[in-house]
């Protein structure tokens, strides 16, 4: 399994390449629409979804706006503690 992690970053074209062959992308998504320096927006991940071939994307480092989307987002949400099996 190939895993890619975005770390803390705003959207950059390099994320397309980094995630192109990944089975799993761990993507921080601090907010939905409010730009925060050095953090991805949930909206950016949705807008660029078709440009990444990874089938499985998991959000981490979620702010309140993104936490409110858990269960309604196209992406899974990571939480401290549980093990993830695929």
C-alpha positions, 0 to 999 in steps of 0.5 A, a space after each residue: 500500500 502506498 500512503 501519501 500525507 499532505 502535511 500542513 500546506 495550502 493547495 499546491 499542484 505538487 499535491 496532485 503528483 504526490 498523491 497520483 499513485 497513492 492508495 491512501 492520501 492522508 489530507 489535513 483539512 483545517 477548514 471548509 471555506 475560510 483560508 488559514 495560512 499553511 492549511 488545506 481547505 476541504 473545498 480545495 480537496 473537493 475541487 481537485 478530487 478528479 485530478 488525483 487517482 487515490 481511491 481513499 482519502 482520509 481527513 486529519 487536522 480538522 477544524 470545527 467547520 470540517 468536523 461539522 461535515 463528518 458523515 456528509 463529506 466524500 472523505 473519511 475522517 480520522 480520529 485518534 485511537 481507532 485502527 483503520 483497515 482497508 
